C-alpha cells in the first residue's frame, strides 16, 4: 500500500515538472525575505510557480529554481518582485 502511494506521488511530481516551471522556496527564511511576494509577482507575469520548502541557502533568499525539461535546473538567489520587471 505504501509503495503504491509513493509511486503515485512520484508520477504526479514528474508530470508537474515535465512542463517549464519555477520552484520558489517559501520556508520560514524565504517568507521573511519576501518569497511570497516574489511568487505572486511571477504568477502575475504568467509564470507557473510551485511553492516548495527550504532550499538550503538562507543567505540568498528569496531563492527560485528554474526547471525546463531536458535542461539542468538553475538556482537564482535574491530574486525580488522587481527583479523580473
PDB file with SEQRES, HELIX, SHEET and CRYST1 records, atoms N, CA, C and O in Angstrom:
SEQRES   1 A   85  UNK UNK UNK UNK UNK UNK UNK UNK UNK UNK UNK UNK UNK          
SEQRES   2 A   85  UNK UNK UNK UNK UNK UNK UNK UNK UNK UNK UNK UNK UNK          
SEQRES   3 A   85  UNK UNK UNK UNK UNK UNK UNK UNK UNK UNK UNK UNK UNK          
SEQRES   4 A   85  UNK UNK UNK UNK UNK UNK UNK UNK UNK UNK UNK UNK UNK          
SEQRES   5 A   85  UNK UNK UNK UNK UNK UNK UNK UNK UNK UNK UNK UNK UNK          
SEQRES   6 A   85  UNK UNK UNK UNK UNK UNK UNK UNK UNK UNK UNK UNK UNK          
SEQRES   7 A   85  UNK UNK UNK UNK UNK UNK UNK                                  
HELIX    1 AA1 UNK A    2  UNK A   18  1                                  17    
HELIX    2 AA2 UNK A   28  UNK A   32  1                                   5    
HELIX    3 AA3 UNK A   35  UNK A   44  1                                  10    
HELIX    4 AA4 UNK A   58  UNK A   60  5                                   3    
HELIX    5 AA5 UNK A   81  UNK A   84  5                                   4    
SHEET    1 AA1 4 UNK A  49  UNK A  52  0                                        
SHEET    2 AA1 4 UNK A  21  UNK A  25  1                                        
SHEET    3 AA1 4 UNK A  64  UNK A  67 -1                                        
SHEET    4 AA1 4 UNK A  74  UNK A  76 -1                                        
CRYST1    1.000    1.000    1.000  90.00  90.00  90.00 P 1           1          
ATOM      1  N   UNK A   1       0.817  -1.194   0.000  1.00  0.00           N  
ATOM      2  CA  UNK A   1       0.000   0.000   0.000  1.00  0.00           C  
ATOM      3  C   UNK A   1       0.869   1.270   0.000  1.00  0.00           C  
ATOM      4  O   UNK A   1       0.654   2.180  -0.801  1.00  0.00           O  
ATOM      5  N   UNK A   2       1.837   1.312   0.899  1.00  0.00           N  
ATOM      6  CA  UNK A   2       2.706   2.483   0.972  1.00  0.00           C  
ATOM      7  C   UNK A   2       3.499   2.653  -0.321  1.00  0.00           C  
ATOM      8  O   UNK A   2       3.667   3.772  -0.805  1.00  0.00           O  
ATOM      9  N   UNK A   3       3.979   1.562  -0.872  1.00  0.00           N  
ATOM     10  CA  UNK A   3       4.755   1.640  -2.117  1.00  0.00           C  
ATOM     11  C   UNK A   3       3.896   2.172  -3.268  1.00  0.00           C  
ATOM     12  O   UNK A   3       4.382   2.935  -4.101  1.00  0.00           O  
ATOM     13  N   UNK A   4       2.630   1.775  -3.317  1.00  0.00           N  
ATOM     14  CA  UNK A   4       1.719   2.269  -4.359  1.00  0.00           C  
ATOM     15  C   UNK A   4       1.514   3.771  -4.222  1.00  0.00           C  
ATOM     16  O   UNK A   4       1.507   4.493  -5.219  1.00  0.00           O  
ATOM     17  N   UNK A   5       1.348   4.240  -2.996  1.00  0.00           N  
ATOM     18  CA  UNK A   5       1.189   5.682  -2.761  1.00  0.00           C  
ATOM     19  C   UNK A   5       2.443   6.442  -3.162  1.00  0.00           C  
ATOM     20  O   UNK A   5       2.365   7.512  -3.766  1.00  0.00           O  
ATOM     21  N   UNK A   6       3.599   5.884  -2.826  1.00  0.00           N  
ATOM     22  CA  UNK A   6       4.870   6.521  -3.158  1.00  0.00           C  
ATOM     23  C   UNK A   6       5.039   6.626  -4.674  1.00  0.00           C  
ATOM     24  O   UNK A   6       5.456   7.665  -5.185  1.00  0.00           O  
ATOM     25  N   UNK A   7       4.714   5.548  -5.388  1.00  0.00           N  
ATOM     26  CA  UNK A   7       4.839   5.554  -6.846  1.00  0.00           C  
ATOM     27  C   UNK A   7       3.858   6.533  -7.483  1.00  0.00           C  
ATOM     28  O   UNK A   7       4.208   7.217  -8.445  1.00  0.00           O  
ATOM     29  N   UNK A   8       2.643   6.608  -6.964  1.00  0.00           N  
ATOM     30  CA  UNK A   8       1.650   7.549  -7.498  1.00  0.00           C  
ATOM     31  C   UNK A   8       2.109   8.988  -7.279  1.00  0.00           C  
ATOM     32  O   UNK A   8       1.965   9.832  -8.164  1.00  0.00           O  
ATOM     33  N   UNK A   9       2.659   9.267  -6.100  1.00  0.00           N  
ATOM     34  CA  UNK A   9       3.153  10.615  -5.806  1.00  0.00           C  
ATOM     35  C   UNK A   9       4.326  10.961  -6.726  1.00  0.00           C  
ATOM     36  O   UNK A   9       4.414  12.087  -7.216  1.00  0.00           O  
ATOM     37  N   UNK A  10       5.216  10.013  -6.961  1.00  0.00           N  
ATOM     38  CA  UNK A  10       6.365  10.256  -7.838  1.00  0.00           C  
ATOM     39  C   UNK A  10       5.901  10.537  -9.267  1.00  0.00           C  
ATOM     40  O   UNK A  10       6.466  11.399  -9.940  1.00  0.00           O  
ATOM     41  N   UNK A  11       4.877   9.820  -9.735  1.00  0.00           N  
ATOM     42  CA  UNK A  11       4.348  10.078 -11.078  1.00  0.00           C  
ATOM     43  C   UNK A  11       3.734  11.466 -11.173  1.00  0.00           C  
ATOM     44  O   UNK A  11       3.959  12.179 -12.151  1.00  0.00           O  
ATOM     45  N   UNK A  12       2.958  11.857 -10.162  1.00  0.00           N  
ATOM     46  CA  UNK A  12       2.339  13.199 -10.176  1.00  0.00           C  
ATOM     47  C   UNK A  12       3.404  14.288 -10.162  1.00  0.00           C  
ATOM     48  O   UNK A  12       3.280  15.284 -10.874  1.00  0.00           O  
ATOM     49  N   UNK A  13       4.440  14.107  -9.364  1.00  0.00           N  
ATOM     50  CA  UNK A  13       5.510  15.108  -9.288  1.00  0.00           C  
ATOM     51  C   UNK A  13       6.243  15.192 -10.625  1.00  0.00           C  
ATOM     52  O   UNK A  13       6.558  16.288 -11.088  1.00  0.00           O  
ATOM     53  N   UNK A  14       6.514  14.055 -11.244  1.00  0.00           N  
ATOM     54  CA  UNK A  14       7.196  14.044 -12.549  1.00  0.00           C  
ATOM     55  C   UNK A  14       6.346  14.745 -13.604  1.00  0.00           C  
ATOM     56  O   UNK A  14       6.884  15.461 -14.448  1.00  0.00           O  
ATOM     57  N   UNK A  15       5.036  14.553 -13.569  1.00  0.00           N  
ATOM     58  CA  UNK A  15       4.151  15.229 -14.523  1.00  0.00           C  
ATOM     59  C   UNK A  15       4.181  16.737 -14.309  1.00  0.00           C  
ATOM     60  O   UNK A  15       4.190  17.500 -15.276  1.00  0.00           O  
ATOM     61  N   UNK A  16       4.196  17.172 -13.053  1.00  0.00           N  
ATOM     62  CA  UNK A  16       4.220  18.617 -12.772  1.00  0.00           C  
ATOM     63  C   UNK A  16       5.512  19.250 -13.248  1.00  0.00           C  
ATOM     64  O   UNK A  16       5.517  20.392 -13.705  1.00  0.00           O  
ATOM     65  N   UNK A  17       6.615  18.508 -13.142  1.00  0.00           N  
ATOM     66  CA  UNK A  17       7.911  19.068 -13.529  1.00  0.00           C  
ATOM     67  C   UNK A  17       8.225  18.881 -15.007  1.00  0.00           C  
ATOM     68  O   UNK A  17       9.251  19.369 -15.480  1.00  0.00           O  
ATOM     69  N   UNK A  18       7.372  18.190 -15.742  1.00  0.00           N  
ATOM     70  CA  UNK A  18       7.604  17.996 -17.175  1.00  0.00           C  
ATOM     71  C   UNK A  18       7.408  19.297 -17.945  1.00  0.00           C  
ATOM     72  O   UNK A  18       8.020  19.489 -18.996  1.00  0.00           O  
ATOM     73  N   UNK A  19       6.570  20.185 -17.440  1.00  0.00           N  
ATOM     74  CA  UNK A  19       6.343  21.489 -18.061  1.00  0.00           C  
ATOM     75  C   UNK A  19       7.267  22.510 -17.399  1.00  0.00           C  
ATOM     76  O   UNK A  19       7.598  22.365 -16.223  1.00  0.00           O  
ATOM     77  N   UNK A  20       7.689  23.546 -18.140  1.00  0.00           N  
ATOM     78  CA  UNK A  20       8.537  24.578 -17.529  1.00  0.00           C  
ATOM     79  C   UNK A  20       7.855  25.186 -16.306  1.00  0.00           C  
ATOM     80  O   UNK A  20       6.667  25.507 -16.331  1.00  0.00           O  
ATOM     81  N   UNK A  21       8.635  25.335 -15.234  1.00  0.00           N  
ATOM     82  CA  UNK A  21       8.076  25.920 -14.019  1.00  0.00           C  
ATOM     83  C   UNK A  21       9.190  26.528 -13.178  1.00  0.00           C  
ATOM     84  O   UNK A  21      10.377  26.335 -13.438  1.00  0.00           O  
ATOM     85  N   UNK A  22       8.770  27.259 -12.175  1.00  0.00           N  
ATOM     86  CA  UNK A  22       9.697  27.869 -11.232  1.00  0.00           C  
ATOM     87  C   UNK A  22       9.349  27.377  -9.836  1.00  0.00           C  
ATOM     88  O   UNK A  22       8.195  27.454  -9.412  1.00  0.00           O  
ATOM     89  N   UNK A  23      10.353  26.870  -9.122  1.00  0.00           N  
ATOM     90  CA  UNK A  23      10.173  26.456  -7.740  1.00  0.00           C  
ATOM     91  C   UNK A  23      10.644  27.611  -6.866  1.00  0.00           C  
ATOM     92  O   UNK A  23      11.785  28.057  -6.986  1.00  0.00           O  
ATOM     93  N   UNK A  24       9.772  28.093  -5.991  1.00  0.00           N  
ATOM     94  CA  UNK A  24      10.118  29.208  -5.116  1.00  0.00           C  
ATOM     95  C   UNK A  24      10.176  28.692  -3.683  1.00  0.00           C  
ATOM     96  O   UNK A  24       9.202  28.142  -3.168  1.00  0.00           O  
ATOM     97  N   UNK A  25      11.326  28.877  -3.049  1.00  0.00           N  
ATOM     98  CA  UNK A  25      11.492  28.439  -1.660  1.00  0.00           C  
ATOM     99  C   UNK A  25      10.697  29.329  -0.725  1.00  0.00           C  
ATOM    100  O   UNK A  25      11.007  30.508  -0.554  1.00  0.00           O  
ATOM    101  N   UNK A  26       9.660  28.745  -0.115  1.00  0.00           N  
ATOM    102  CA  UNK A  26       8.789  29.540   0.763  1.00  0.00           C  
ATOM    103  C   UNK A  26       8.773  29.008   2.191  1.00  0.00           C  
ATOM    104  O   UNK A  26       7.750  29.061   2.872  1.00  0.00           O  
ATOM    105  N   UNK A  27       9.920  28.494   2.636  1.00  0.00           N  
ATOM    106  CA  UNK A  27      10.044  28.129   4.048  1.00  0.00           C  
ATOM    107  C   UNK A  27      10.151  29.426   4.856  1.00  0.00           C  
ATOM    108  O   UNK A  27      10.040  30.515   4.294  1.00  0.00           O  
ATOM    109  N   UNK A  28      10.360  29.316   6.139  1.00  0.00           N  
ATOM    110  CA  UNK A  28      10.364  30.491   7.019  1.00  0.00           C  
ATOM    111  C   UNK A  28      11.335  31.573   6.565  1.00  0.00           C  
ATOM    112  O   UNK A  28      10.972  32.748   6.515  1.00  0.00           O  
ATOM    113  N   UNK A  29      12.572  31.188   6.233  1.00  0.00           N  
ATOM    114  CA  UNK A  29      13.562  32.204   5.847  1.00  0.00           C  
ATOM    115  C   UNK A  29      13.188  32.848   4.516  1.00  0.00           C  
ATOM    116  O   UNK A  29      13.383  34.049   4.333  1.00  0.00           O  
ATOM    117  N   UNK A  30      12.654  32.062   3.594  1.00  0.00           N  
ATOM    118  CA  UNK A  30      12.220  32.615   2.313  1.00  0.00           C  
ATOM    119  C   UNK A  30      11.075  33.594   2.486  1.00  0.00           C  
ATOM    120  O   UNK A  30      11.059  34.659   1.869  1.00  0.00           O  
ATOM    121  N   UNK A  31      10.120  33.232   3.323  1.00  0.00           N  
ATOM    122  CA  UNK A  31       8.981  34.126   3.576  1.00  0.00           C  
ATOM    123  C   UNK A  31       9.447  35.437   4.215  1.00  0.00           C  
ATOM    124  O   UNK A  31       8.960  36.512   3.866  1.00  0.00           O  
ATOM    125  N   UNK A  32      10.381  35.341   5.138  1.00  0.00           N  
ATOM    126  CA  UNK A  32      10.893  36.542   5.796  1.00  0.00           C  
ATOM    127  C   UNK A  32      11.605  37.462   4.812  1.00  0.00           C  
ATOM    128  O   UNK A  32      11.632  38.679   4.999  1.00  0.00           O  
ATOM    129  N   UNK A  33      12.185  36.876   3.759  1.00  0.00           N  
ATOM    130  CA  UNK A  33      12.918  37.662   2.767  1.00  0.00           C  
ATOM    131  C   UNK A  33      12.037  38.128   1.607  1.00  0.00           C  
ATOM    132  O   UNK A  33      12.511  38.836   0.719  1.00  0.00           O  
ATOM    133  N   UNK A  34      10.743  37.734   1.605  1.00  0.00           N  
ATOM    134  CA  UNK A  34       9.836  38.216   0.565  1.00  0.00           C  
ATOM    135  C   UNK A  34       9.488  37.210  -0.514  1.00  0.00           C  
ATOM    136  O   UNK A  34       9.054  37.603  -1.597  1.00  0.00           O  
ATOM    137  N   UNK A  35       9.669  35.905  -0.248  1.00  0.00           N  
ATOM    138  CA  UNK A  35       9.414  34.886  -1.263  1.00  0.00           C  
ATOM    139  C   UNK A  35       7.953  34.842  -1.709  1.00  0.00           C  
ATOM    140  O   UNK A  35       7.675  34.585  -2.880  1.00  0.00           O  
ATOM    141  N   UNK A  36       7.022  35.088  -0.795  1.00  0.00           N  
ATOM    142  CA  UNK A  36       5.606  35.050  -1.186  1.00  0.00           C  
ATOM    143  C   UNK A  36       5.287  36.173  -2.175  1.00  0.00           C  
ATOM    144  O   UNK A  36       4.523  35.977  -3.120  1.00  0.00           O  
ATOM    145  N   UNK A  37       5.869  37.334  -1.953  1.00  0.00           N  
ATOM    146  CA  UNK A  37       5.666  38.447  -2.881  1.00  0.00           C  
ATOM    147  C   UNK A  37       6.337  38.160  -4.227  1.00  0.00           C  
ATOM    148  O   UNK A  37       5.804  38.508  -5.281  1.00  0.00           O  
ATOM    149  N   UNK A  38       7.506  37.524  -4.181  1.00  0.00           N  
ATOM    150  CA  UNK A  38       8.195  37.141  -5.416  1.00  0.00           C  
ATOM    151  C   UNK A  38       7.355  36.143  -6.205  1.00  0.00           C  
ATOM    152  O   UNK A  38       7.187  36.291  -7.415  1.00  0.00           O  
ATOM    153  N   UNK A  39       6.825  35.123  -5.521  1.00  0.00           N  
ATOM    154  CA  UNK A  39       5.996  34.116  -6.189  1.00  0.00           C  
ATOM    155  C   UNK A  39       4.758  34.762  -6.796  1.00  0.00           C  
ATOM    156  O   UNK A  39       4.372  34.425  -7.915  1.00  0.00           O  
ATOM    157  N   UNK A  40       4.138  35.674  -6.081  1.00  0.00           N  
ATOM    158  CA  UNK A  40       2.940  36.340  -6.591  1.00  0.00           C  
ATOM    159  C   UNK A  40       3.260  37.175  -7.828  1.00  0.00           C  
ATOM    160  O   UNK A  40       2.512  37.152  -8.806  1.00  0.00           O  
ATOM    161  N   UNK A  41       4.361  37.905  -7.788  1.00  0.00           N  
ATOM    162  CA  UNK A  41       4.757  38.721  -8.943  1.00  0.00           C  
ATOM    163  C   UNK A  41       5.031  37.842 -10.157  1.00  0.00           C  
ATOM    164  O   UNK A  41       4.698  38.214 -11.282  1.00  0.00           O  
ATOM    165  N   UNK A  42       5.636  36.679  -9.935  1.00  0.00           N  
ATOM    166  CA  UNK A  42       5.914  35.762 -11.047  1.00  0.00           C  
ATOM    167  C   UNK A  42       4.611  35.221 -11.630  1.00  0.00           C  
ATOM    168  O   UNK A  42       4.478  35.096 -12.848  1.00  0.00           O  
ATOM    169  N   UNK A  43       3.655  34.902 -10.765  1.00  0.00           N  
ATOM    170  CA  UNK A  43       2.349  34.424 -11.250  1.00  0.00           C  
ATOM    171  C   UNK A  43       1.647  35.505 -12.066  1.00  0.00           C  
ATOM    172  O   UNK A  43       1.031  35.214 -13.091  1.00  0.00           O  
ATOM    173  N   UNK A  44       1.741  36.746 -11.608  1.00  0.00           N  
ATOM    174  CA  UNK A  44       1.108  37.856 -12.322  1.00  0.00           C  
ATOM    175  C   UNK A  44       1.702  38.041 -13.714  1.00  0.00           C  
ATOM    176  O   UNK A  44       1.032  38.545 -14.616  1.00  0.00           O  
ATOM    177  N   UNK A  45       2.959  37.633 -13.889  1.00  0.00           N  
ATOM    178  CA  UNK A  45       3.615  37.712 -15.198  1.00  0.00           C  
ATOM    179  C   UNK A  45       3.345  36.469 -16.044  1.00  0.00           C  
ATOM    180  O   UNK A  45       3.828  36.372 -17.172  1.00  0.00           O  
ATOM    181  N   UNK A  46       2.574  35.514 -15.508  1.00  0.00           N  
ATOM    182  CA  UNK A  46       2.192  34.332 -16.263  1.00  0.00           C  
ATOM    183  C   UNK A  46       3.057  33.104 -16.039  1.00  0.00           C  
ATOM    184  O   UNK A  46       2.897  32.103 -16.738  1.00  0.00           O  
ATOM    185  N   UNK A  47       3.969  33.161 -15.078  1.00  0.00           N  
ATOM    186  CA  UNK A  47       4.840  32.019 -14.815  1.00  0.00           C  
ATOM    187  C   UNK A  47       4.094  30.944 -14.030  1.00  0.00           C  
ATOM    188  O   UNK A  47       3.202  31.241 -13.235  1.00  0.00           O  
ATOM    189  N   UNK A  48       4.471  29.704 -14.265  1.00  0.00           N  
ATOM    190  CA  UNK A  48       3.943  28.580 -13.489  1.00  0.00           C  
ATOM    191  C   UNK A  48       4.848  28.412 -12.279  1.00  0.00           C  
ATOM    192  O   UNK A  48       6.018  28.058 -12.418  1.00  0.00           O  
ATOM    193  N   UNK A  49       4.310  28.666 -11.094  1.00  0.00           N  
ATOM    194  CA  UNK A  49       5.087  28.681  -9.857  1.00  0.00           C  
ATOM    195  C   UNK A  49       4.631  27.546  -8.949  1.00  0.00           C  
ATOM    196  O   UNK A  49       3.435  27.313  -8.771  1.00  0.00           O  
ATOM    197  N   UNK A  50       5.611  26.840  -8.375  1.00  0.00           N  
ATOM    198  CA  UNK A  50       5.344  25.823  -7.358  1.00  0.00           C  
ATOM    199  C   UNK A  50       6.089  26.248  -6.101  1.00  0.00           C  
ATOM    200  O   UNK A  50       7.312  26.383  -6.114  1.00  0.00           O  
ATOM    201  N   UNK A  51       5.355  26.455  -5.023  1.00  0.00           N  
ATOM    202  CA  UNK A  51       5.989  26.805  -3.755  1.00  0.00           C  
ATOM    203  C   UNK A  51       6.538  25.544  -3.114  1.00  0.00           C  
ATOM    204  O   UNK A  51       5.833  24.544  -2.983  1.00  0.00           O  
ATOM    205  N   UNK A  52       7.811  25.599  -2.712  1.00  0.00           N  
ATOM    206  CA  UNK A  52       8.472  24.459  -2.075  1.00  0.00           C  
ATOM    207  C   UNK A  52       9.055  24.914  -0.747  1.00  0.00           C  
ATOM    208  O   UNK A  52       9.018  26.099  -0.418  1.00  0.00           O  
ATOM    209  N   UNK A  53       9.587  23.982   0.005  1.00  0.00           N  
ATOM    210  CA  UNK A  53      10.168  24.286   1.309  1.00  0.00           C  
ATOM    211  C   UNK A  53      11.586  24.821   1.196  1.00  0.00           C  
ATOM    212  O   UNK A  53      11.940  25.503   0.234  1.00  0.00           O  
ATOM    213  N   UNK A  54      12.373  24.500   2.184  1.00  0.00           N  
ATOM    214  CA  UNK A  54      13.738  25.014   2.303  1.00  0.00           C  
ATOM    215  C   UNK A  54      14.613  24.533   1.144  1.00  0.00           C  
ATOM    216  O   UNK A  54      14.602  23.355   0.787  1.00  0.00           O  
ATOM    217  N   UNK A  55      15.371  25.469   0.563  1.00  0.00           N  
ATOM    218  CA  UNK A  55      16.324  25.137  -0.492  1.00  0.00           C  
ATOM    219  C   UNK A  55      17.761  25.187   0.019  1.00  0.00           C  
ATOM    220  O   UNK A  55      18.696  24.924  -0.737  1.00  0.00           O  
ATOM    221  N   UNK A  56      17.943  25.524   1.296  1.00  0.00           N  
ATOM    222  CA  UNK A  56      19.232  25.378   1.950  1.00  0.00           C  
ATOM    223  C   UNK A  56      20.227  26.513   1.872  1.00  0.00           C  
ATOM    224  O   UNK A  56      21.350  26.364   2.355  1.00  0.00           O  
ATOM    225  N   UNK A  57      19.871  27.629   1.291  1.00  0.00           N  
ATOM    226  CA  UNK A  57      20.814  28.754   1.180  1.00  0.00           C  
ATOM    227  C   UNK A  57      20.152  30.020   1.731  1.00  0.00           C  
ATOM    228  O   UNK A  57      19.846  30.946   0.980  1.00  0.00           O  
ATOM    229  N   UNK A  58      19.939  30.049   3.025  1.00  0.00           N  
ATOM    230  CA  UNK A  58      19.184  31.138   3.652  1.00  0.00           C  
ATOM    231  C   UNK A  58      19.757  32.521   3.339  1.00  0.00           C  
ATOM    232  O   UNK A  58      19.005  33.488   3.221  1.00  0.00           O  
ATOM    233  N   UNK A  59      21.058  32.621   3.206  1.00  0.00           N  
ATOM    234  CA  UNK A  59      21.693  33.910   2.957  1.00  0.00           C  
ATOM    235  C   UNK A  59      21.287  34.521   1.614  1.00  0.00           C  
ATOM    236  O   UNK A  59      21.438  35.727   1.415  1.00  0.00           O  
ATOM    237  N   UNK A  60      20.772  33.702   0.690  1.00  0.00           N  
ATOM    238  CA  UNK A  60      20.463  34.166  -0.668  1.00  0.00           C  
ATOM    239  C   UNK A  60      18.959  34.241  -0.940  1.00  0.00           C  
ATOM    240  O   UNK A  60      18.551  34.388  -2.092  1.00  0.00           O  
ATOM    241  N   UNK A  61      18.144  34.145   0.086  1.00  0.00           N  
ATOM    242  CA  UNK A  61      16.687  34.193  -0.107  1.00  0.00           C  
ATOM    243  C   UNK A  61      16.260  35.544  -0.640  1.00  0.00           C  
ATOM    244  O   UNK A  61      16.932  36.544  -0.387  1.00  0.00           O  
ATOM    245  N   UNK A  62      15.168  35.598  -1.367  1.00  0.00           N  
ATOM    246  CA  UNK A  62      14.355  34.523  -1.904  1.00  0.00           C  
ATOM    247  C   UNK A  62      15.066  33.760  -3.017  1.00  0.00           C  
ATOM    248  O   UNK A  62      15.742  34.344  -3.864  1.00  0.00           O  
ATOM    249  N   UNK A  63      14.894  32.428  -2.992  1.00  0.00           N  
ATOM    250  CA  UNK A  63      15.500  31.538  -3.975  1.00  0.00           C  
ATOM    251  C   UNK A  63      14.463  31.033  -4.966  1.00  0.00           C  
ATOM    252  O   UNK A  63      13.330  30.727  -4.595  1.00  0.00           O  
ATOM    253  N   UNK A  64      14.864  30.951  -6.225  1.00  0.00           N  
ATOM    254  CA  UNK A  64      13.990  30.446  -7.278  1.00  0.00           C  
ATOM    255  C   UNK A  64      14.777  29.461  -8.130  1.00  0.00           C  
ATOM    256  O   UNK A  64      15.893  29.756  -8.557  1.00  0.00           O  
ATOM    257  N   UNK A  65      14.196  28.293  -8.375  1.00  0.00           N  
ATOM    258  CA  UNK A  65      14.802  27.299  -9.256  1.00  0.00           C  
ATOM    259  C   UNK A  65      13.990  27.284 -10.550  1.00  0.00           C  
ATOM    260  O   UNK A  65      12.780  27.062 -10.529  1.00  0.00           O  
ATOM    261  N   UNK A  66      14.658  27.521 -11.668  1.00  0.00           N  
ATOM    262  CA  UNK A  66      14.011  27.445 -12.980  1.00  0.00           C  
ATOM    263  C   UNK A  66      14.172  26.021 -13.482  1.00  0.00           C  
ATOM    264  O   UNK A  66      15.291  25.519 -13.584  1.00  0.00           O  
ATOM    265  N   UNK A  67      13.038  25.357 -13.801  1.00  0.00           N  
ATOM    266  CA  UNK A  67      13.049  23.975 -14.289  1.00  0.00           C  
ATOM    267  C   UNK A  67      12.464  23.924 -15.685  1.00  0.00           C  
ATOM    268  O   UNK A  67      11.301  24.270 -15.894  1.00  0.00           O  
ATOM    269  N   UNK A  68      13.268  23.493 -16.635  1.00  0.00           N  
ATOM    270  CA  UNK A  68      12.828  23.302 -18.009  1.00  0.00           C  
ATOM    271  C   UNK A  68      13.234  21.891 -18.399  1.00  0.00           C  
ATOM    272  O   UNK A  68      14.406  21.528 -18.295  1.00  0.00           O  
ATOM    273  N   UNK A  69      12.278  21.101 -18.845  1.00  0.00           N  
ATOM    274  CA  UNK A  69      12.523  19.703 -19.190  1.00  0.00           C  
ATOM    275  C   UNK A  69      13.686  19.586 -20.169  1.00  0.00           C  
ATOM    276  O   UNK A  69      13.752  20.311 -21.162  1.00  0.00           O  
ATOM    277  N   UNK A  70      14.592  18.674 -19.880  1.00  0.00           N  
ATOM    278  CA  UNK A  70      15.731  18.430 -20.752  1.00  0.00           C  
ATOM    279  C   UNK A  70      16.950  19.280 -20.423  1.00  0.00           C  
ATOM    280  O   UNK A  70      18.021  19.062 -20.988  1.00  0.00           O  
ATOM    281  N   UNK A  71      16.807  20.238 -19.524  1.00  0.00           N  
ATOM    282  CA  UNK A  71      17.923  21.095 -19.124  1.00  0.00           C  
ATOM    283  C   UNK A  71      18.159  20.960 -17.631  1.00  0.00           C  
ATOM    284  O   UNK A  71      17.232  20.623 -16.894  1.00  0.00           O  
ATOM    285  N   UNK A  72      19.381  21.215 -17.163  1.00  0.00           N  
ATOM    286  CA  UNK A  72      19.604  21.167 -15.718  1.00  0.00           C  
ATOM    287  C   UNK A  72      18.881  22.333 -15.039  1.00  0.00           C  
ATOM    288  O   UNK A  72      18.752  23.405 -15.629  1.00  0.00           O  
ATOM    289  N   UNK A  73      18.411  22.135 -13.813  1.00  0.00           N  
ATOM    290  CA  UNK A  73      17.748  23.228 -13.110  1.00  0.00           C  
ATOM    291  C   UNK A  73      18.745  24.345 -12.795  1.00  0.00           C  
ATOM    292  O   UNK A  73      19.924  24.087 -12.552  1.00  0.00           O  
ATOM    293  N   UNK A  74      18.259  25.580 -12.803  1.00  0.00           N  
ATOM    294  CA  UNK A  74      19.097  26.743 -12.482  1.00  0.00           C  
ATOM    295  C   UNK A  74      18.566  27.386 -11.206  1.00  0.00           C  
ATOM    296  O   UNK A  74      17.369  27.649 -11.091  1.00  0.00           O  
ATOM    297  N   UNK A  75      19.448  27.636 -10.255  1.00  0.00           N  
ATOM    298  CA  UNK A  75      19.075  28.253  -8.987  1.00  0.00           C  
ATOM    299  C   UNK A  75      19.472  29.725  -9.001  1.00  0.00           C  
ATOM    300  O   UNK A  75      20.629  30.067  -9.246  1.00  0.00           O  
ATOM    301  N   UNK A  76      18.503  30.584  -8.738  1.00  0.00           N  
ATOM    302  CA  UNK A  76      18.742  32.027  -8.672  1.00  0.00           C  
ATOM    303  C   UNK A  76      18.504  32.501  -7.244  1.00  0.00           C  
ATOM    304  O   UNK A  76      17.551  32.072  -6.593  1.00  0.00           O  
ATOM    305  N   UNK A  77      19.364  33.381  -6.763  1.00  0.00           N  
ATOM    306  CA  UNK A  77      19.221  33.920  -5.418  1.00  0.00           C  
ATOM    307  C   UNK A  77      18.877  35.386  -5.438  1.00  0.00           C  
ATOM    308  O   UNK A  77      19.065  36.077  -6.439  1.00  0.00           O  
ATOM    309  N   UNK A  78      18.362  35.858  -4.296  1.00  0.00           N  
ATOM    310  CA  UNK A  78      17.995  37.259  -4.112  1.00  0.00           C  
ATOM    311  C   UNK A  78      17.007  37.732  -5.177  1.00  0.00           C  
ATOM    312  O   UNK A  78      17.133  38.835  -5.709  1.00  0.00           O  
ATOM    313  N   UNK A  79      16.025  36.885  -5.480  1.00  0.00           N  
ATOM    314  CA  UNK A  79      15.035  37.217  -6.504  1.00  0.00           C  
ATOM    315  C   UNK A  79      13.901  37.989  -5.844  1.00  0.00           C  
ATOM    316  O   UNK A  79      13.165  37.448  -5.018  1.00  0.00           O  
ATOM    317  N   UNK A  80      13.771  39.243  -6.212  1.00  0.00           N  
ATOM    318  CA  UNK A  80      12.721  40.100  -5.662  1.00  0.00           C  
ATOM    319  C   UNK A  80      11.635  40.301  -6.710  1.00  0.00           C  
ATOM    320  O   UNK A  80      11.865  40.039  -7.891  1.00  0.00           O  
ATOM    321  N   UNK A  81      10.459  40.761  -6.302  1.00  0.00           N  
ATOM    322  CA  UNK A  81       9.400  41.003  -7.283  1.00  0.00           C  
ATOM    323  C   UNK A  81       9.840  41.965  -8.391  1.00  0.00           C  
ATOM    324  O   UNK A  81       9.403  41.824  -9.534  1.00  0.00           O  
ATOM    325  N   UNK A  82      10.677  42.917  -8.079  1.00  0.00           N  
ATOM    326  CA  UNK A  82      11.104  43.905  -9.068  1.00  0.00           C  
ATOM    327  C   UNK A  82      12.170  43.346 -10.014  1.00  0.00           C  
ATOM    328  O   UNK A  82      12.420  43.948 -11.059  1.00  0.00           O  
ATOM    329  N   UNK A  83      12.796  42.232  -9.689  1.00  0.00           N  
ATOM    330  CA  UNK A  83      13.917  41.700 -10.494  1.00  0.00           C  
ATOM    331  C   UNK A  83      13.485  41.327 -11.908  1.00  0.00           C  
ATOM    332  O   UNK A  83      14.261  41.483 -12.851  1.00  0.00           O  
ATOM    333  N   UNK A  84      12.269  40.841 -12.066  1.00  0.00           N  
ATOM    334  CA  UNK A  84      11.836  40.403 -13.379  1.00  0.00           C  
ATOM    335  C   UNK A  84      11.061  41.439 -14.162  1.00  0.00           C  
ATOM    336  O   UNK A  84      10.594  41.157 -15.266  1.00  0.00           O  
ATOM    337  N   UNK A  85      10.916  42.619 -13.618  1.00  0.00           N  
ATOM    338  CA  UNK A  85      10.119  43.650 -14.306  1.00  0.00           C  
ATOM    339  C   UNK A  85      10.989  44.714 -14.896  1.00  0.00           C  
ATOM    340  O   UNK A  85      10.484  45.655 -15.509  1.00  0.00           O  
TER     341      UNK A  85                                                      
END                                                                             
